[in-house]
C-alpha cells in the first residue's frame, strides 16, 4: 500500500482543520517577492537529485503542494527517523536552501500522540513559506500526520507557526499505520530533547 493514498489525503484534510489560514488563502503566491521563489521545476529537479529515481511520485506531490500553497521561498532537504506506539518521536537533520546564500544545517525533532504504530526512515523535502530569516524557522510547528504503508511511498503534511508555513514531503521506508497529532521543533543544533 502506498503512503500517499492514505497519508496525502488524510493528513492534508486534517491539516486544514488545524490551520484555517492555510485553507483560506494561498501562502506565498508567485509574484509576491519576484525571483525569490523556487519554481515547481526547480523543486522537482532538486528532489530528483536527492530522492533518486522516484520521479512520478515526487513530481505529483510537489505539484500538489505548489497548487495549494504557491511557490516556496526556501526548502529543506534532509532525512529523518521516527517510531511510535501510541506516543511517538521523530528526529531529523537537513540543509535549508534559500535563493541567495549557502545552505544552512537545520535539525528537527518532536513528539506525537494518537493512534499510531510502527517505524520509518524517510528522506524529506520541506517547502518553507514566508521565512524572512533562518531564525524564524527555529520554533514549533503543530501538525497532524496520517500514515499507512508497508514498504514505501510519498506523503505530505502542512503546519503553521505565525506567518511561517512548512510543508514536509516525505518518502519513507518501513511499516507504519496511524493518525497522530504532534509538532516539529526546528533547531540550529542537534538535541535529543523533543520538547
C-alpha positions as CSV (number, residue, x, y, z in Angstrom):
1,X,0.0,0.0,0.0
2,X,1.4,3.4,-0.9
3,X,1.6,6.1,1.8
4,X,0.3,8.8,-0.5
5,X,-3.1,7.1,-0.9
6,X,-3.9,7.4,2.8
7,X,-1.4,10.0,4.2
8,X,-1.6,12.6,1.5
9,X,-5.4,12.9,1.5
10,X,-6.0,12.4,5.2
11,X,-3.1,14.5,6.5
12,X,-3.8,17.4,4.2
13,X,-7.5,17.2,5.1
14,X,-6.8,17.1,8.8
15,X,-4.1,19.7,8.5
16,X,-6.5,22.1,7.0
17,X,-8.6,21.8,10.1
18,X,-5.8,22.8,12.4
19,X,-4.6,25.7,10.3
20,X,-7.7,27.5,8.9
21,X,-5.5,30.3,7.5
22,X,-3.9,27.7,5.1
23,X,-7.2,26.7,3.7
24,X,-8.4,30.3,3.4
25,X,-5.6,31.7,1.2
26,X,-2.7,30.7,-0.9
27,X,0.5,31.2,1.0
28,X,3.5,32.6,-0.9
29,X,1.7,33.0,-4.2
30,X,4.0,33.6,-7.1
31,X,5.0,37.1,-7.7
32,X,4.9,38.3,-4.1
33,X,8.7,38.7,-3.9
34,X,9.8,38.4,-7.6
35,X,12.6,35.9,-8.3
36,X,12.9,34.9,-4.6
37,X,10.6,31.9,-5.1
38,X,11.5,28.4,-6.3
39,X,9.5,27.1,-9.2
40,X,7.9,23.7,-9.4
41,X,10.5,22.6,-12.0
42,X,13.4,23.7,-9.8
43,X,12.0,21.8,-6.8
44,X,11.4,18.6,-8.8
45,X,14.9,18.7,-10.3
46,X,16.4,19.2,-6.8
47,X,14.2,16.5,-5.4
48,X,15.2,14.0,-8.2
49,X,18.9,14.5,-7.3
50,X,18.1,14.0,-3.6
51,X,15.5,11.2,-3.7
52,X,16.8,9.3,-6.7
53,X,14.6,7.7,-9.4
54,X,11.1,8.3,-7.9
55,X,10.1,10.9,-10.5
56,X,6.4,10.4,-10.8
57,X,5.5,10.3,-7.1
58,X,7.8,13.3,-6.3
59,X,6.6,15.4,-9.2
60,X,2.9,14.8,-8.3
61,X,3.4,15.6,-4.6
62,X,5.4,18.8,-5.3
63,X,2.9,19.9,-7.9
64,X,0.0,19.4,-5.4
65,X,1.9,21.4,-2.7
66,X,2.6,24.3,-5.1
67,X,-1.0,24.2,-6.3
68,X,-2.2,24.6,-2.7
69,X,0.4,26.9,-1.2
70,X,2.2,28.5,-4.0
71,X,6.0,28.6,-4.7
72,X,8.1,28.5,-1.6
73,X,10.9,30.9,-0.7
74,X,13.0,28.2,0.9
75,X,13.2,24.4,1.1
76,X,14.9,21.8,3.3
77,X,16.4,18.6,2.0
78,X,17.1,16.0,4.8
79,X,16.5,12.7,6.3
80,X,14.7,11.6,9.4
81,X,13.7,8.6,11.5
82,X,10.5,8.1,13.6
83,X,8.8,5.5,15.6
84,X,5.5,5.2,17.5
85,X,3.5,3.0,19.8
86,X,0.6,5.4,20.6
87,X,3.2,8.1,21.6
88,X,5.9,8.7,19.1
89,X,9.1,10.6,18.4
90,X,10.6,12.0,15.2
91,X,14.2,13.2,14.7
92,X,15.8,14.6,11.5
93,X,18.5,16.7,10.0
94,X,19.0,18.5,6.7
95,X,20.0,21.6,4.9
96,X,17.9,24.8,4.5
97,X,18.2,26.3,1.0
98,X,17.3,29.9,0.0
99,X,17.6,31.6,-3.4
100,X,20.6,33.5,-2.2
101,X,23.4,32.4,0.2
102,X,24.7,29.0,1.1
103,X,22.8,26.1,2.6
104,X,22.4,26.1,6.4
105,X,22.3,23.0,8.6
106,X,19.0,22.5,10.5
107,X,17.6,19.9,12.8
108,X,14.1,18.9,13.8
109,X,12.6,16.8,16.5
110,X,9.2,16.3,18.1
111,X,6.7,14.2,19.9
112,X,3.3,12.9,18.7
113,X,0.3,11.3,20.3
114,X,-2.5,9.3,18.7
115,X,-3.5,6.0,17.1
116,X,0.0,5.5,15.6
117,X,2.1,2.3,15.4
118,X,5.3,1.4,13.6
119,X,8.5,3.0,12.5
120,X,10.0,4.5,9.4
121,X,13.1,6.0,7.9
122,X,12.5,8.8,5.4
123,X,14.1,11.3,3.1
124,X,12.2,14.6,3.2
125,X,11.9,17.8,1.2
126,X,10.2,20.5,3.3
127,X,8.8,23.5,1.4
128,X,9.1,26.7,3.6
129,X,6.9,29.8,3.1
130,X,7.1,33.3,4.5
131,X,10.5,32.9,6.1
132,X,12.3,36.3,6.4
133,X,15.3,34.8,8.2
134,X,16.5,31.4,9.2
135,X,15.9,32.3,12.9
136,X,12.2,32.4,12.2
137,X,12.3,28.6,11.5
138,X,13.5,27.8,15.0
139,X,10.1,27.3,16.6
140,X,7.4,24.6,17.0
141,X,5.1,23.8,14.1
142,X,2.0,21.8,15.1
143,X,1.0,19.1,12.6
144,X,-1.5,16.2,12.1
145,X,0.1,13.3,10.3
146,X,-1.5,10.3,8.8
147,X,0.5,7.3,7.6
148,X,-0.4,3.9,6.1
149,X,2.2,1.9,4.2
150,X,4.0,-1.4,4.3
151,X,7.1,-0.6,2.1
152,X,7.4,2.9,0.7
153,X,5.5,5.9,-0.7
154,X,5.2,9.7,-0.7
155,X,3.1,11.8,1.7
156,X,2.9,15.4,2.8
157,X,1.5,17.4,5.7
158,X,1.3,21.2,6.4
159,X,2.0,23.1,9.6
160,X,2.0,26.8,10.6
161,X,3.6,28.9,13.3
162,X,2.8,32.6,13.0
163,X,3.1,33.5,9.3
164,X,5.6,30.8,8.5
165,X,4.3,27.6,6.9
166,X,6.2,24.3,6.5
167,X,5.1,21.5,4.1
168,X,7.2,18.3,4.7
169,X,7.1,15.9,1.7
170,X,8.3,12.5,2.9
171,X,9.4,9.4,1.1
172,X,9.6,6.7,3.8
173,X,10.6,3.1,4.2
174,X,9.1,1.0,6.9
175,X,5.9,-0.2,8.4
176,X,3.5,2.5,9.7
177,X,-0.2,2.9,10.4
178,X,-1.9,5.6,12.2
179,X,-3.0,9.2,12.7
180,X,-1.3,11.4,15.3
181,X,-1.1,15.0,16.5
182,X,2.2,16.4,17.3
183,X,4.7,19.1,16.5
184,X,8.1,19.6,14.9
185,X,10.6,21.8,16.6
186,X,13.4,23.1,14.3
187,X,16.7,24.0,15.8
188,X,20.2,25.1,14.7
189,X,21.9,22.3,16.7
190,X,21.1,18.6,17.3
191,X,19.3,17.7,20.5
192,X,17.8,14.5,22.0
193,X,15.1,16.6,23.8
194,X,12.0,16.5,21.6
195,X,10.2,19.1,23.8
